[in-house]
Amino acid sequence: MAKKLDGNTLNETQIQFFNDSMLFLSTAAEDGTPQVGPKGSMRVLDANHLIYFEYTYDHAYANVKVNNKVAVAGWDAKNHLAFRVNGTAEIHEDDEFAKKALEGSKLEKAAVVVVTIDEIFALA
C-alpha cells in the first residue's frame, strides 16, 4: 500500500534511489488514456525536481504537452525500496535551460523535461 510522505522534498535516501534506480514515467493523454514507460535519463535535478531528456517525442511527450500531471515510480529490489512521486512536468525546448542541460550529452536533439515534485509516496 502506498504511504504518502510529508512534504515534497527528497531526502538523501530518496535522492540516491531516484539517481540509481530504473524509473518509469506515467502520463495520461487528453482523453485520459494512461501511458507508462521507462526513462533511462531520469535523475534528480535537486531535492524538489527530477529531470529527463525526451528524445523519442512519442507518447509521453505528446501527453505532457496536453496534461502536465505525471507520476514517476521505481523499485530497488536489492534494498526493498520503492517510491513514487507525483508532479508537474515542464518541457524546455531550444531555450537556454535546455541547451545548458544537454551540454555534454550525445543527443543531437532532445527536449528537457523538469518534473516539480508535488507529492512523495513510499511503496514498499
N, CA, C and O atoms as a GROMACS GRO file, in nm:
protein
  496
    1MET      N    1   0.084  -0.118   0.000
    1MET     CA    2   0.000   0.000   0.000
    1MET      C    3   0.089   0.124   0.000
    1MET      O    4   0.188   0.130   0.073
    2ALA      N    5   0.054   0.220  -0.080
    2ALA     CA    6   0.131   0.344  -0.087
    2ALA      C    7   0.106   0.428   0.037
    2ALA      O    8  -0.007   0.444   0.082
    3LYS      N    9   0.215   0.482   0.091
    3LYS     CA   10   0.206   0.570   0.208
    3LYS      C   11   0.256   0.708   0.166
    3LYS      O   12   0.372   0.724   0.130
    4LYS      N   13   0.167   0.807   0.172
    4LYS     CA   14   0.205   0.943   0.138
    4LYS      C   15   0.297   0.997   0.246
    4LYS      O   16   0.265   0.991   0.365
    5LEU      N   17   0.411   1.049   0.204
    5LEU     CA   18   0.508   1.104   0.298
    5LEU      C   19   0.486   1.253   0.313
    5LEU      O   20   0.428   1.318   0.225
    6ASP      N   21   0.533   1.308   0.424
    6ASP     CA   22   0.519   1.451   0.447
    6ASP      C   23   0.611   1.529   0.354
    6ASP      O   24   0.725   1.489   0.330
    7GLY      N   25   0.562   1.638   0.302
    7GLY     CA   26   0.642   1.729   0.223
    7GLY      C   27   0.661   1.685   0.079
    7GLY      O   28   0.608   1.583   0.035
    8ASN      N   29   0.738   1.765   0.008
    8ASN     CA   30   0.767   1.738  -0.133
    8ASN      C   31   0.916   1.752  -0.164
    8ASN      O   32   0.956   1.777  -0.277
    9THR      N   33   0.998   1.733  -0.060
    9THR     CA   34   1.143   1.743  -0.074
    9THR      C   35   1.205   1.606  -0.051
    9THR      O   36   1.182   1.543   0.052
   10LEU      N   37   1.285   1.561  -0.148
   10LEU     CA   38   1.351   1.432  -0.136
   10LEU      C   39   1.459   1.436  -0.029
   10LEU      O   40   1.533   1.534  -0.019
   11ASN      N   41   1.468   1.330   0.051
   11ASN     CA   42   1.579   1.318   0.145
   11ASN      C   43   1.696   1.247   0.076
   11ASN      O   44   1.684   1.209  -0.041
   12GLU      N   45   1.807   1.228   0.146
   12GLU     CA   46   1.926   1.169   0.083
   12GLU      C   47   1.901   1.027   0.032
   12GLU      O   48   1.948   0.991  -0.075
   13THR      N   49   1.827   0.946   0.108
   13THR     CA   50   1.794   0.810   0.065
   13THR      C   51   1.714   0.813  -0.064
   13THR      O   52   1.740   0.736  -0.156
   14GLN      N   53   1.616   0.902  -0.070
   14GLN     CA   54   1.532   0.914  -0.189
   14GLN      C   55   1.610   0.969  -0.308
   14GLN      O   56   1.589   0.925  -0.422
   15ILE      N   57   1.698   1.064  -0.284
   15ILE     CA   58   1.782   1.116  -0.393
   15ILE      C   59   1.866   1.004  -0.452
   15ILE      O   60   1.873   0.989  -0.574
   16GLN      N   61   1.930   0.926  -0.367
   16GLN     CA   62   2.010   0.814  -0.415
   16GLN      C   63   1.923   0.715  -0.492
   16GLN      O   64   1.963   0.665  -0.597
   17PHE      N   65   1.805   0.685  -0.438
   17PHE     CA   66   1.712   0.593  -0.504
   17PHE      C   67   1.678   0.642  -0.645
   17PHE      O   68   1.689   0.566  -0.741
   18PHE      N   69   1.636   0.768  -0.658
   18PHE     CA   70   1.594   0.820  -0.788
   18PHE      C   71   1.712   0.835  -0.885
   18PHE      O   72   1.692   0.835  -1.006
   19ASN      N   73   1.833   0.847  -0.833
   19ASN     CA   74   1.950   0.853  -0.921
   19ASN      C   75   2.000   0.715  -0.963
   19ASN      O   76   2.061   0.701  -1.069
   20ASP      N   77   1.974   0.612  -0.882
   20ASP     CA   78   2.032   0.480  -0.906
   20ASP      C   79   1.934   0.376  -0.960
   20ASP      O   80   1.977   0.269  -1.003
   21SER      N   81   1.805   0.402  -0.958
   21SER     CA   82   1.704   0.302  -0.996
   21SER      C   83   1.652   0.327  -1.136
   21SER      O   84   1.657   0.439  -1.187
   22MET      N   85   1.601   0.220  -1.200
   22MET     CA   86   1.529   0.238  -1.325
   22MET      C   87   1.394   0.299  -1.290
   22MET      O   88   1.320   0.246  -1.206
   23LEU      N   89   1.363   0.409  -1.354
   23LEU     CA   90   1.241   0.483  -1.323
   23LEU      C   91   1.143   0.476  -1.439
   23LEU      O   92   1.183   0.470  -1.555
   24PHE      N   93   1.017   0.477  -1.405
   24PHE     CA   94   0.910   0.473  -1.504
   24PHE      C   95   0.824   0.598  -1.491
   24PHE      O   96   0.784   0.636  -1.381
   25LEU      N   97   0.797   0.660  -1.605
   25LEU     CA   98   0.715   0.781  -1.611
   25LEU      C   99   0.574   0.743  -1.654
   25LEU      O  100   0.555   0.674  -1.753
   26SER      N  101   0.477   0.790  -1.579
   26SER     CA  102   0.337   0.768  -1.612
   26SER      C  103   0.275   0.901  -1.652
   26SER      O  104   0.287   1.001  -1.582
   27THR      N  105   0.208   0.899  -1.768
   27THR     CA  106   0.139   1.017  -1.818
   27THR      C  107  -0.001   0.976  -1.860
   27THR      O  108  -0.035   0.858  -1.864
   28ALA      N  109  -0.082   1.075  -1.892
   28ALA     CA  110  -0.216   1.047  -1.944
   28ALA      C  111  -0.244   1.141  -2.061
   28ALA      O  112  -0.210   1.259  -2.057
   29ALA      N  113  -0.306   1.086  -2.164
   29ALA     CA  114  -0.344   1.165  -2.280
   29ALA      C  115  -0.460   1.257  -2.245
   29ALA      O  116  -0.517   1.249  -2.136
   30GLU      N  117  -0.492   1.344  -2.337
   30GLU     CA  118  -0.601   1.439  -2.315
   30GLU      C  119  -0.732   1.367  -2.284
   30GLU      O  120  -0.813   1.418  -2.206
   31ASP      N  121  -0.754   1.250  -2.344
   31ASP     CA  122  -0.878   1.175  -2.320
   31ASP      C  123  -0.868   1.084  -2.197
   31ASP      O  124  -0.961   1.010  -2.167
   32GLY      N  125  -0.755   1.090  -2.126
   32GLY     CA  126  -0.736   1.011  -2.004
   32GLY      C  127  -0.668   0.878  -2.024
   32GLY      O  128  -0.643   0.807  -1.926
   33THR      N  129  -0.635   0.842  -2.149
   33THR     CA  130  -0.568   0.715  -2.175
   33THR      C  131  -0.431   0.716  -2.108
   33THR      O  132  -0.350   0.805  -2.135
   34PRO      N  133  -0.403   0.618  -2.020
   34PRO     CA  134  -0.274   0.616  -1.949
   34PRO      C  135  -0.162   0.562  -2.036
   34PRO      O  136  -0.184   0.486  -2.130
   35GLN      N  137  -0.041   0.602  -2.003
   35GLN     CA  138   0.080   0.555  -2.070
   35GLN      C  139   0.190   0.550  -1.966
   35GLN      O  140   0.201   0.641  -1.884
   36VAL      N  141   0.270   0.445  -1.968
   36VAL     CA  142   0.383   0.435  -1.876
   36VAL      C  143   0.501   0.377  -1.952
   36VAL      O  144   0.485   0.289  -2.036
   37GLY      N  145   0.619   0.427  -1.922
   37GLY     CA  146   0.739   0.375  -1.987
   37GLY      C  147   0.863   0.415  -1.911
   37GLY      O  148   0.860   0.510  -1.832
   38PRO      N  149   0.972   0.343  -1.933
   38PRO     CA  150   1.098   0.374  -1.865
   38PRO      C  151   1.158   0.503  -1.918
   38PRO      O  152   1.143   0.536  -2.035
   39LYS      N  153   1.227   0.573  -1.831
   39LYS     CA  154   1.301   0.693  -1.869
   39LYS      C  155   1.443   0.677  -1.816
   39LYS      O  156   1.473   0.715  -1.703
   40GLY      N  157   1.529   0.621  -1.899
   40GLY     CA  158   1.666   0.592  -1.858
   40GLY      C  159   1.749   0.714  -1.825
   40GLY      O  160   1.847   0.704  -1.751
   41SER      N  161   1.711   0.830  -1.878
   41SER     CA  162   1.788   0.951  -1.850
   41SER      C  163   1.738   1.025  -1.727
   41SER      O  164   1.797   1.126  -1.688
   42MET      N  165   1.631   0.978  -1.664
   42MET     CA  166   1.574   1.049  -1.549
   42MET      C  167   1.670   1.046  -1.432
   42MET      O  168   1.729   0.942  -1.400
   43ARG      N  169   1.686   1.161  -1.368
   43ARG     CA  170   1.771   1.174  -1.250
   43ARG      C  171   1.721   1.291  -1.166
   43ARG      O  172   1.629   1.362  -1.205
   44VAL      N  173   1.782   1.308  -1.051
   44VAL     CA  174   1.746   1.419  -0.962
   44VAL      C  175   1.818   1.545  -1.009
   44VAL      O  176   1.939   1.545  -1.028
   45LEU      N  177   1.742   1.651  -1.027
   45LEU     CA  178   1.799   1.782  -1.057
   45LEU      C  179   1.836   1.851  -0.926
   45LEU      O  180   1.947   1.902  -0.910
   46ASP      N  181   1.743   1.852  -0.832
   46ASP     CA  182   1.765   1.898  -0.695
   46ASP      C  183   1.658   1.830  -0.609
   46ASP      O  184   1.581   1.750  -0.660
   47ALA      N  185   1.653   1.860  -0.482
   47ALA     CA  186   1.566   1.786  -0.390
   47ALA      C  187   1.417   1.804  -0.418
   47ALA      O  188   1.335   1.732  -0.360
   48ASN      N  189   1.381   1.897  -0.506
   48ASN     CA  190   1.241   1.920  -0.538
   48ASN      C  191   1.207   1.897  -0.685
   48ASN      O  192   1.094   1.919  -0.728
   49HIS      N  193   1.307   1.851  -0.763
   49HIS     CA  194   1.285   1.835  -0.907
   49HIS      C  195   1.359   1.714  -0.963
   49HIS      O  196   1.471   1.683  -0.922
   50LEU      N  197   1.293   1.646  -1.058
   50LEU     CA  198   1.357   1.544  -1.140
   50LEU      C  199   1.372   1.602  -1.280
   50LEU      O  200   1.302   1.696  -1.318
   51ILE      N  201   1.464   1.544  -1.358
   51ILE     CA  202   1.488   1.592  -1.494
   51ILE      C  203   1.513   1.471  -1.584
   51ILE      O  204   1.572   1.372  -1.541
   52TYR      N  205   1.466   1.480  -1.709
   52TYR     CA  206   1.499   1.377  -1.808
   52TYR      C  207   1.502   1.438  -1.947
   52TYR      O  208   1.448   1.546  -1.972
   53PHE      N  209   1.568   1.366  -2.037
   53PHE     CA  210   1.577   1.408  -2.176
   53PHE      C  211   1.472   1.333  -2.256
   53PHE      O  212   1.466   1.210  -2.253
   54GLU      N  213   1.390   1.406  -2.327
   54GLU     CA  214   1.285   1.348  -2.411
   54GLU      C  215   1.332   1.354  -2.556
   54GLU      O  216   1.324   1.458  -2.622
   55TYR      N  217   1.381   1.241  -2.605
   55TYR     CA  218   1.435   1.238  -2.741
   55TYR      C  219   1.354   1.151  -2.836
   55TYR      O  220   1.383   1.148  -2.956
   56THR      N  221   1.253   1.080  -2.786
   56THR     CA  222   1.170   0.999  -2.876
   56THR      C  223   1.052   1.080  -2.930
   56THR      O  224   0.998   1.049  -3.036
   57TYR      N  225   1.013   1.182  -2.858
   57TYR     CA  226   0.900   1.267  -2.897
   57TYR      C  227   0.777   1.182  -2.927
   57TYR      O  228   0.706   1.207  -3.025
   58ASP      N  229   0.752   1.082  -2.845
   58ASP     CA  230   0.642   0.989  -2.869
   58ASP      C  231   0.530   1.014  -2.767
   58ASP      O  232   0.496   1.129  -2.740
   59HIS      N  233   0.473   0.907  -2.712
   59HIS     CA  234   0.354   0.918  -2.626
   59HIS      C  235   0.373   1.010  -2.506
   59HIS      O  236   0.291   1.099  -2.483
   60ALA      N  237   0.480   0.991  -2.431
   60ALA     CA  238   0.500   1.073  -2.310
   60ALA      C  239   0.508   1.220  -2.345
   60ALA      O  240   0.448   1.304  -2.278
   61TYR      N  241   0.582   1.252  -2.450
   61TYR     CA  242   0.598   1.391  -2.494
   61TYR      C  243   0.461   1.450  -2.530
   61TYR      O  244   0.425   1.558  -2.483
   62ALA      N  245   0.387   1.380  -2.614
   62ALA     CA  246   0.256   1.428  -2.657
   62ALA      C  247   0.162   1.444  -2.538
   62ALA      O  248   0.088   1.541  -2.529
   63ASN      N  249   0.167   1.349  -2.446
   63ASN     CA  250   0.079   1.357  -2.329
   63ASN      C  251   0.113   1.474  -2.239
   63ASN      O  252   0.024   1.545  -2.193
   64VAL      N  253   0.242   1.496  -2.213
   64VAL     CA  254   0.282   1.607  -2.126
   64VAL      C  255   0.244   1.741  -2.188
   64VAL      O  256   0.216   1.837  -2.117
   65LYS      N  257   0.245   1.749  -2.320
   65LYS     CA  258   0.206   1.873  -2.388
   65LYS      C  259   0.061   1.911  -2.356
   65LYS      O  260   0.029   2.030  -2.350
   66VAL      N  261  -0.027   1.812  -2.337
   66VAL     CA  262  -0.168   1.841  -2.313
   66VAL      C  263  -0.211   1.819  -2.168
   66VAL      O  264  -0.317   1.867  -2.127
   67ASN      N  265  -0.130   1.748  -2.090
   67ASN     CA  266  -0.163   1.718  -1.950
   67ASN      C  267  -0.031   1.702  -1.875
   67ASN      O  268   0.032   1.596  -1.882
   68ASN      N  269   0.010   1.805  -1.804
   68ASN     CA  270   0.144   1.804  -1.744
   68ASN      C  271   0.151   1.737  -1.606
   68ASN      O  272   0.254   1.745  -1.540
   69LYS      N  273   0.045   1.672  -1.564
   69LYS     CA  274   0.048   1.597  -1.438
   69LYS      C  275   0.106   1.459  -1.465
   69LYS      O  276   0.057   1.387  -1.552
   70VAL      N  277   0.211   1.421  -1.391
   70VAL     CA  278   0.282   1.295  -1.415
   70VAL      C  279   0.309   1.224  -1.283
   70VAL      O  280   0.298   1.283  -1.175
   71ALA      N  281   0.346   1.097  -1.295
   71ALA     CA  282   0.395   1.020  -1.180
   71ALA      C  283   0.523   0.951  -1.225
   71ALA      O  284   0.536   0.909  -1.340
   72VAL      N  285   0.618   0.940  -1.133
   72VAL     CA  286   0.744   0.870  -1.158
   72VAL      C  287   0.760   0.768  -1.046
   72VAL      O  288   0.752   0.802  -0.928
   73ALA      N  289   0.783   0.642  -1.084
   73ALA     CA  290   0.798   0.535  -0.985
   73ALA      C  291   0.916   0.447  -1.020
   73ALA      O  292   0.954   0.434  -1.136
   74GLY      N  293   0.972   0.386  -0.917
   74GLY     CA  294   1.082   0.292  -0.937
   74GLY      C  295   1.086   0.191  -0.824
   74GLY      O  296   1.019   0.207  -0.722
   75TRP      N  297   1.166   0.085  -0.844
   75TRP     CA  298   1.175  -0.024  -0.747
   75TRP      C  299   1.321  -0.065  -0.738
   75TRP      O  300   1.385  -0.092  -0.839
   76ASP      N  301   1.373  -0.071  -0.617
   76ASP     CA  302   1.507  -0.122  -0.589
   76ASP      C  303   1.489  -0.255  -0.517
   76ASP      O  304   1.472  -0.259  -0.395
   77ALA      N  305   1.492  -0.365  -0.593
   77ALA     CA  306   1.465  -0.498  -0.537
   77ALA      C  307   1.570  -0.538  -0.434
   77ALA      O  308   1.537  -0.601  -0.333
   78LYS      N  309   1.696  -0.503  -0.459
   78LYS     CA  310   1.804  -0.542  -0.368
   78LYS      C  311   1.783  -0.485  -0.229
   78LYS      O  312   1.802  -0.555  -0.129
   79ASN      N  313   1.744  -0.359  -0.221
   79ASN     CA  314   1.727  -0.292  -0.092
   79ASN      C  315   1.581  -0.284  -0.048
   79ASN      O  316   1.551  -0.224   0.056
   80HIS      N  317   1.492  -0.343  -0.123
   80HIS     CA  318   1.349  -0.344  -0.091
   80HIS      C  319   1.294  -0.203  -0.070
   80HIS      O  320   1.225  -0.176   0.028
   81LEU      N  321   1.327  -0.116  -0.164
   81LEU     CA  322   1.277   0.022  -0.160
   81LEU      C  323   1.196   0.048  -0.286
   81LEU      O  324   1.231   0.002  -0.394
   82ALA      N  325   1.089   0.121  -0.271
   82ALA     CA  326   1.010   0.167  -0.385
   82ALA      C  327   0.949   0.301  -0.348
   82ALA      O  328   0.896   0.320  -0.239
   83PHE      N  329   0.957   0.394  -0.441
   83PHE     CA  330   0.899   0.526  -0.421
   83PHE      C  331   0.827   0.570  -0.547
   83PHE      O  332   0.856   0.524  -0.657
   84ARG      N  333   0.732   0.659  -0.527
   84ARG     CA  334   0.665   0.726  -0.639
   84ARG      C  335   0.654   0.872  -0.605
   84ARG      O  336   0.629   0.909  -0.490
   85VAL      N  337   0.674   0.955  -0.703
   85VAL     CA  338   0.644   1.097  -0.688
   85VAL      C  339   0.536   1.134  -0.788
   85VAL      O  340   0.536   1.086  -0.902
   86ASN      N  341   0.446   1.217  -0.746
   86ASN     CA  342   0.350   1.280  -0.837
   86ASN      C  343   0.400   1.422  -0.856
   86ASN      O  344   0.447   1.486  -0.762
   87GLY      N  345   0.390   1.471  -0.979
   87GLY     CA  346   0.442   1.603  -1.002
   87GLY      C  347   0.385   1.670  -1.125
   87GLY      O  348   0.295   1.619  -1.191
   88THR      N  349   0.442   1.786  -1.153
   88THR     CA  350   0.402   1.869  -1.266
   88THR      C  351   0.523   1.883  -1.357
   88THR      O  352   0.629   1.929  -1.315
   89ALA      N  353   0.505   1.844  -1.484
   89ALA     CA  354   0.615   1.845  -1.580
   89ALA      C  355   0.616   1.975  -1.661
   89ALA      O  356   0.511   2.028  -1.697
   90GLU      N  357   0.736   2.023  -1.688
   90GLU     CA  358   0.755   2.141  -1.773
   90GLU      C  359   0.857   2.105  -1.881
   90GLU      O  360   0.968   2.062  -1.850
   91ILE      N  361   0.818   2.123  -2.006
   91ILE     CA  362   0.905   2.090  -2.119
   91ILE      C  363   0.984   2.213  -2.159
   91ILE      O  364   0.929   2.322  -2.178
   92HIS      N  365   1.116   2.195  -2.172
   92HIS     CA  366   1.205   2.300  -2.222
   92HIS      C  367   1.258   2.256  -2.357
   92HIS      O  368   1.317   2.148  -2.370
   93GLU      N  369   1.238   2.339  -2.458
   93GLU     CA  370   1.286   2.309  -2.592
   93GLU      C  371   1.355   2.433  -2.649
   93GLU      O  372   1.297   2.541  -2.654
   94ASP      N  373   1.478   2.415  -2.690
   94ASP     CA  374   1.553   2.521  -2.757
   94ASP      C  375   1.564   2.649  -2.676
   94ASP      O  376   1.583   2.757  -2.733
   95ASP      N  377   1.553   2.640  -2.543
   95ASP     CA  378   1.577   2.757  -2.459
   95ASP      C  379   1.712   2.741  -2.391
   95ASP      O  380   1.778   2.638  -2.406
   96GLU      N  381   1.754   2.841  -2.318
   96GLU     CA  382   1.886   2.837  -2.254
   96GLU      C  383   1.897   2.722  -2.154
   96GLU      O  384   2.002   2.658  -2.144
   97PHE      N  385   1.790   2.696  -2.079
   97PHE     CA  386   1.793   2.586  -1.983
   97PHE      C  387   1.818   2.455  -2.054
   97PHE      O  388   1.902   2.376  -2.011
   98ALA      N  389   1.745   2.430  -2.163
   98ALA     CA  390   1.761   2.305  -2.238
   98ALA      C  391   1.902   2.294  -2.296
   98ALA      O  392   1.965   2.189  -2.289
   99LYS      N  393   1.951   2.402  -2.353
   99LYS     CA  394   2.086   2.400  -2.412
   99LYS      C  395   2.190   2.366  -2.306
   99LYS      O  396   2.280   2.286  -2.331
  100LYS      N  397   2.179   2.428  -2.190
  100LYS     CA  398   2.276   2.402  -2.083
  100LYS      C  399   2.264   2.258  -2.032
  100LYS      O  400   2.365   2.192  -2.010
  101ALA      N  401   2.141   2.210  -2.014
  101ALA     CA  402   2.119   2.074  -1.963
  101ALA      C  403   2.172   1.969  -2.060
  101ALA      O  404   2.218   1.863  -2.017
  102LEU      N  405   2.165   1.996  -2.189
  102LEU     CA  406   2.208   1.900  -2.290
  102LEU      C  407   2.358   1.905  -2.320
  102LEU      O  408   2.410   1.818  -2.389
  103GLU      N  409   2.427   2.007  -2.268
  103GLU     CA  410   2.573   2.016  -2.288
  103GLU      C  411   2.640   1.889  -2.241
  103GLU      O  412   2.614   1.841  -2.131
  104GLY      N  413   2.726   1.835  -2.324
  104GLY     CA  414   2.799   1.715  -2.287
  104GLY      C  415   2.725   1.586  -2.313
  104GLY      O  416   2.783   1.478  -2.300
  105SER      N  417   2.598   1.595  -2.349
  105SER     CA  418   2.524   1.472  -2.383
  105SER      C  419   2.552   1.437  -2.528
  105SER      O  420   2.603   1.519  -2.605
  106LYS      N  421   2.520   1.315  -2.564
  106LYS     CA  422   2.540   1.271  -2.702
  106LYS      C  423   2.415   1.292  -2.787
  106LYS      O  424   2.409   1.248  -2.902
  107LEU      N  425   2.316   1.358  -2.730
  107LEU     CA  426   2.190   1.378  -2.801
  107LEU      C  427   2.198   1.500  -2.892
  107LEU      O  428   2.235   1.609  -2.848
  108GLU      N  429   2.165   1.480  -3.017
  108GLU     CA  430   2.165   1.591  -3.112
  108GLU      C  431   2.042   1.678  -3.094
  108GLU      O  432   2.048   1.800  -3.106
  109LYS      N  433   1.929   1.614  -3.065
  109LYS     CA  434   1.804   1.688  -3.048
  109LYS      C  435   1.724   1.621  -2.936
  109LYS      O  436   1.699   1.500  -2.940
  110ALA      N  437   1.684   1.699  -2.839
  110ALA     CA  438   1.602   1.647  -2.730
  110ALA      C  439   1.537   1.764  -2.657
  110ALA      O  440   1.593   1.873  -2.650
  111ALA      N  441   1.421   1.738  -2.605
  111ALA     CA  442   1.359   1.832  -2.513
  111ALA      C  443   1.407   1.794  -2.373
  111ALA      O  444   1.441   1.678  -2.347
  112VAL      N  445   1.410   1.890  -2.285
  112VAL     CA  446   1.448   1.865  -2.146
  112VAL      C  447   1.322   1.885  -2.063
  112VAL      O  448   1.259   1.991  -2.068
  113VAL      N  449   1.287   1.784  -1.986
  113VAL     CA  450   1.165   1.789  -1.907
  113VAL      C  451   1.202   1.792  -1.759
  113VAL      O  452   1.277   1.707  -1.711
  114VAL      N  453   1.149   1.891  -1.689
  114VAL     CA  454   1.169   1.904  -1.545
  114VAL      C  455   1.037   1.872  -1.476
  114VAL      O  456   0.933   1.929  -1.510
  115VAL      N  457   1.043   1.782  -1.380
  115VAL     CA  458   0.926   1.744  -1.302
  115VAL      C  459   0.938   1.807  -1.163
  115VAL      O  460   1.028   1.772  -1.087
  116THR      N  461   0.849   1.898  -1.132
  116THR     CA  462   0.841   1.955  -0.998
  116THR      C  463   0.766   1.856  -0.910
  116THR      O  464   0.653   1.819  -0.941
  117ILE      N  465   0.828   1.816  -0.802
  117ILE     CA  466   0.769   1.715  -0.713
  117ILE      C  467   0.659   1.779  -0.628
  117ILE      O  468   0.683   1.874  -0.554
  118ASP      N  469   0.538   1.724  -0.641
  118ASP     CA  470   0.425   1.771  -0.562
  118ASP      C  471   0.399   1.682  -0.441
  118ASP      O  472   0.363   1.730  -0.333
  119GLU      N  473   0.418   1.550  -0.459
  119GLU     CA  474   0.393   1.453  -0.352
  119GLU      C  475   0.493   1.339  -0.363
  119GLU      O  476   0.540   1.306  -0.472
  120ILE      N  477   0.526   1.279  -0.248
  120ILE     CA  478   0.616   1.164  -0.244
  120ILE      C  479   0.545   1.050  -0.170
  120ILE      O  480   0.483   1.071  -0.066
  121PHE      N  481   0.555   0.929  -0.228
  121PHE     CA  482   0.493   0.811  -0.168
  121PHE      C  483   0.596   0.702  -0.150
  121PHE      O  484   0.679   0.679  -0.238
  122ALA      N  485   0.593   0.634  -0.036
  122ALA     CA  486   0.671   0.512  -0.015
  122ALA      C  487   0.582   0.397  -0.059
  122ALA      O  488   0.466   0.388  -0.018
  123LEU      N  489   0.635   0.308  -0.143
  123LEU     CA  490   0.555   0.198  -0.197
  123LEU      C  491   0.591   0.064  -0.137
  123LEU      O  492   0.519  -0.034  -0.159
  124ALA      N  493   0.699   0.056  -0.063
  124ALA     CA  494   0.740  -0.074  -0.006
  124ALA      C  495   0.765  -0.059   0.143
  124ALA      O  496   0.800  -0.157   0.209
   0.00000   0.00000   0.00000
